[in-house]
Amino acid sequence: EQRILQDILADPEARRSPLVWSIVVLVLPVCEEILFRGALYGGLRRLLHPVAAVLVSALLFAVLHGNVVSLLLPVTALGVVLALLYERTASLTTPILFHALHNGLTLAFASLSPDGAPAP
């Protein structure tokens, strides 16, 4: 997802595309939450202590989002929040909505920046 976002941010046309926005804000969060929280975290949760399951799933979420070391901690933190939301609500709806909000805000701030970089 990080590589996709970087490619989108590098292209002003893509930053304005409703199709791109739909994919980044709707499709990716649904698919990733089904995979990472539903399948991966759900499976780990049956095998490990909940804290270990949260941390392992969050770290895998971050690693699979790209090899940029500077993003490892923030994406791991996002993975922790999403796993905790799933643990707390026992539903994928809440982490999907949070993930969609995160992606939408990230894309919106980045799109407002003239060079496509996320705003501070």
Contact map, one row per residue, 1 for C-alpha under 8 A:
111110000000000000000000000100000000000000000000000000000000000011000000000000000000000000000000000000000000000000000000
111111000000000000000000000000000000000000000000000000000000000011000000000000000000000000000000000000000000000000000000
111111100000000000000000000000000000000000000000000000000000000011000000000000000000000000000000000000000000000000000000
111111110000000000000000000000000000000000000000000000000000000000000000000000000000000000000000000000000000000000000000
111111111000000000000001000000000000000000000000000000000000000000000000000000000000000000000000000000000010000000000000
011111111100000000000000000000000000000000000000000000000000000000000000000000000000000000000000000000000000000000000000
001111111110000000000000000000000000000000000000000000000000000000000000000000000000000000000000000000000000000000000000
000111111111011000010000000000000000000000000000000000000000000000000000000000000000000000000000000000000000000000000000
000011111111011000000000000000000000000000000000000000000000000000000000000000000000000000000000000000000010011000011000
000001111111000000000000000000000000000000000000000000000000000000000000000000000000000000000000000000000000000000110000
000000111111111000000000000000000000000000000000000000000000000000000000000000000000000000000000000000000000000000000000
000000011111111100000000000000000000000000000000000000000000000000000000000000000000000000000000000000000000001000010000
000000000011111110000000000000000000000000000000000000000000000000000000000000000000000000000000000000000000000000000000
000000011011111110010000000000000000000000000000000000000000000000000000000000000000000000000000000000000000000000000000
000000011011111110011000000000000000000000000000000000000000000000000000000000000000000000000000000000000010001000000000
000000000001111111011000000000000000000000000000000000000000000000000000000000000000000000000000000000000000001000000000
000000000000111111111000000000000000000000000000000000000000000000000000000000000000000000000000000000000000000000000000
000000000000000111111100000000000000000000000000000000000000000000000000000000000000000000000000000000000000000000000000
000000000000000011111110000000000000000000000000000000000000000000000000000000000000000000000000000000000000000000000000
000000010000011111111111000000000000000000000000000000000000000000000000000000000000000000000000000000000000000000000000
000000000000001111111111110000000000000000000000000000000000000000000000000000000000000000000000000000010010000000000000
000000000000000001111111111000000000000000000000000000000000000000000000000000000000000000000000000000000000000000000000
000000000000000000111111111100000000000000000000000000000000000000000000000000000000000000000000000000000000000000000000
000010000000000000011111111110000000000000000000000000000000000000000000000000000000000000000000000100110000000000000000
000000000000000000001111111110000000000000000000000000000000000000000000000000000000000000000000001110110000000000000000
000000000000000000001111111111000000000000000000000000000000000000000000000000000000000000000000000100000000000000000000
000000000000000000000111111111100000000000000000000000000000000000000000000000000000000000000000000000000000000000000000
100000000000000000000011111111110000000000000000000000000000000000000000000000000000000000000000000000000000000000000000
000000000000000000000001111111111000000000000000000000000000000000000000000000000000000000000001101100100000000000000000
000000000000000000000000011111111100000000000000000000000000000000000000000000000000000000000001000000000000000000000000
000000000000000000000000001111111110000000000000000000000000000000000000000000000000000000000000000000000000000000000000
000000000000000000000000000111111111100000000000000000000000000000000000000000000000000000000000000000000000000000000000
000000000000000000000000000011111111110000000000000000000000000000000000000000000000000000010011000000000000000000000000
000000000000000000000000000001111111111000000000000000000000000000000000000000000000000000010000000000000000000000000000
000000000000000000000000000000111111111100000000000000000000000000000000000000000000000000000000000000000000000000000000
000000000000000000000000000000011111111110000000000000001000100000000000000000000000000000000000000000000000000000000000
000000000000000000000000000000011111111111000000000000001000000000000000000000000110010000010000000000000000000000000000
000000000000000000000000000000001111111111000000000000000000000000000000000000000000000000010000000000000000000000000000
000000000000000000000000000000000111111111100000000000000000000000000000000000000000000000000000000000000000000000000000
000000000000000000000000000000000011111111110000000000001000000000000000000000000000000000000000000000000000000000000000
000000000000000000000000000000000001111111111000000011001000000000000000000000000010000000000000000000000000000000000000
000000000000000000000000000000000000111111111100000000000000000000000000000000000000000000000000000000000000000000000000
000000000000000000000000000000000000001111111110000000000000000000000000000000000000000000000000000000000000000000000000
000000000000000000000000000000000000000111111111000010001000000000000000000000000000000000000000000000000000000000000000
000000000000000000000000000000000000000011111111110011000000000000000000000000000000000000000000000000000000000000000000
000000000000000000000000000000000000000001111111000000000000000000000000000000000000000000000000000000000000000000000000
000000000000000000000000000000000000000000111111100000000000000000000000000000000000000000000000000000000000000000000000
000000000000000000000000000000000000000000011111110110000000000000000000000000000000000000000000000000000000000000000000
000000000000000000000000000000000000000000001011111110000000000000000000000000000000000000000000000000000000000000000000
000000000000000000000000000000000000000000001001111111000000000000000000000000000000000000000000000000000000000000000000
000000000000000000000000000000000000000000000000111111100000000000000000000000000000000000000000000000000000000000000000
000000000000000000000000000000000000000000000001111111110000000000000000000000000000000000000000000000000000000000000000
000000000000000000000000000000000000000010011001111111111000000000000000000000000000000000000000000000000000000000000000
000000000000000000000000000000000000000010001000011111111100000000000000000000110011000000000000000000000000000000000000
000000000000000000000000000000000000000000000000001111111110000000000000000000010000000000000000000000000000000000000000
000000000000000000000000000000000000000000000000000111111111000000000000000000000000000000000000000000000000000000000000
000000000000000000000000000000000001100110010000000011111111100000000000000000110010000000000000000000000000000000000000
000000000000000000000000000000000000000000000000000001111111110000000000001111110010000000000000000000000000000000000000
000000000000000000000000000000000000000000000000000000111111111000000001000100100000000000000000000000000000000000000000
000000000000000000000000000000000000000000000000000000011111111100000000000000000000000000000000000000000000000000000000
000000000000000000000000000000000001000000000000000000001111111110000000001100100000000000000000000000000000000000000000
000000000000000000000000000000000000000000000000000000000111111111000011101100100000000000000000000000000000000000000000
000000000000000000000000000000000000000000000000000000000011111111100001000000000000000000000000000000000000000000000000
000000000000000000000000000000000000000000000000000000000001111111100000000000000000000000000000000000000000000000000000
111000000000000000000000000000000000000000000000000000000000111111100000001000000000000000000000000000000000000000000000
111000000000000000000000000000000000000000000000000000000000011111110000000000000000000000000000000000000000000000000000
000000000000000000000000000000000000000000000000000000000000001111111001000000000000000000000000000000000000000000000000
000000000000000000000000000000000000000000000000000000000000000001111111000000000000000000000000000000000000000000000000
000000000000000000000000000000000000000000000000000000000000000000111111100000000000000000000000000000000000000000000000
000000000000000000000000000000000000000000000000000000000000000000011111100000000000000000000000000000000000000000000000
000000000000000000000000000000000000000000000000000000000000010000011111111000000000000000000000000000000000000000000000
000000000000000000000000000000000000000000000000000000000010011000111111111100000000000000000000000000000000000000000000
000000000000000000000000000000000000000000000000000000000000010000001111111110000000000000000000000000000000000000000000
000000000000000000000000000000000000000000000000000000000000000000000011111111000000000000000000000000000000000000000000
000000000000000000000000000000000000000000000000000000000100110010000011111111100000000000000000000000000000000000000000
000000000000000000000000000000000000000000000000000000000110110000000001111111110000000000000000000000000000000000000000
000000000000000000000000000000000000000000000000000000000100000000000000111111111000000000000000000000000000000000000000
000000000000000000000000000000000000000000000000000000000100000000000000011111111100000000000000000000000000000000000000
000000000000000000000000000000000000000000000000000001001110110000000000001111111110000000000000000000000000000000000000
000000000000000000000000000000000000000000000000000001101100000000000000000111111111000000000000000000000000000000000000
000000000000000000000000000000000000000000000000000000000000000000000000000011111111100000000000000000000000000000000000
000000000000000000000000000000000000100000000000000000000000000000000000000001111111110000000010011000000000000000000000
000000000000000000000000000000000000100010000000000001001100000000000000000000111111111000000010000000000000000000000000
000000000000000000000000000000000000000000000000000001000000000000000000000000011111111100000000000000000000000000000000
000000000000000000000000000000000000000000000000000000000000000000000000000000001111111111000110000000000000000000000000
000000000000000000000000000000000000100000000000000000000000000000000000000000000111111111110110000000000000000000000000
000000000000000000000000000000000000000000000000000000000000000000000000000000000011111111100000000000000000000000000000
000000000000000000000000000000000000000000000000000000000000000000000000000000000001111111000000000000000000000000000000
000000000000000000000000000000000000000000000000000000000000000000000000000000000000111111110100000000000000000000000000
000000000000000000000000000000000000000000000000000000000000000000000000000000000000111111110000000000000000000000000000
000000000000000000000000000000000000000000000000000000000000000000000000000000000000011011111110000000000000000000000000
000000000000000000000000000000001100110000000000000000000000000000000000000000000000010011111111000000000000000000000000
000000000000000000000000000000000000000000000000000000000000000000000000000000000000000000111111100000000000000000000000
000000000000000000000000000000000000000000000000000000000000000000000000000000000000110010111111110000000000000000000000
000000000000000000000000000000001000000000000000000000000000000000000000000000000110110000111111111000000000000000000000
000000000000000000000000000011001000000000000000000000000000000000000000000000000000000000011111111100000000000000000000
000000000000000000000000000010000000000000000000000000000000000000000000000000000000000000001111111110000000000000000000
000000000000000000000000000000000000000000000000000000000000000000000000000000000100000000000111111111000000000000000000
000000000000000000000000100010000000000000000000000000000000000000000000000000000100000000000011111111100000000000000000
000000000000000000000001110010000000000000000000000000000000000000000000000000000000000000000001111111110000000000000000
000000000000000000000000100000000000000000000000000000000000000000000000000000000000000000000000111111111000000000000000
000000000000000000000000000000000000000000000000000000000000000000000000000000000000000000000000011111111100000000000000
000000000000000000000001100010000000000000000000000000000000000000000000000000000000000000000000001111111110000000000000
000000000000000000001001100000000000000000000000000000000000000000000000000000000000000000000000000111111111000000000000
000000000000000000000000000000000000000000000000000000000000000000000000000000000000000000000000000011111111100000000000
000000000000000000000000000000000000000000000000000000000000000000000000000000000000000000000000000001111111110000000100
000010001000001000001000000000000000000000000000000000000000000000000000000000000000000000000000000000111111111000000100
000000000000000000000000000000000000000000000000000000000000000000000000000000000000000000000000000000011111111100000000
000000000000000000000000000000000000000000000000000000000000000000000000000000000000000000000000000000001111111110000110
000000001000000000000000000000000000000000000000000000000000000000000000000000000000000000000000000000000111111110011110
000000001001001100000000000000000000000000000000000000000000000000000000000000000000000000000000000000000011111111011100
000000000000000000000000000000000000000000000000000000000000000000000000000000000000000000000000000000000001111111010010
000000000000000000000000000000000000000000000000000000000000000000000000000000000000000000000000000000000000111111111110
000000000000000000000000000000000000000000000000000000000000000000000000000000000000000000000000000000000000001111111000
000000000100000000000000000000000000000000000000000000000000000000000000000000000000000000000000000000000000000011111000
000000001101000000000000000000000000000000000000000000000000000000000000000000000000000000000000000000000000011111111100
000000001000000000000000000000000000000000000000000000000000000000000000000000000000000000000000000000000000011011111110
000000000000000000000000000000000000000000000000000000000000000000000000000000000000000000000000000000000110111010011111
000000000000000000000000000000000000000000000000000000000000000000000000000000000000000000000000000000000000110110001111
000000000000000000000000000000000000000000000000000000000000000000000000000000000000000000000000000000000000000000000111
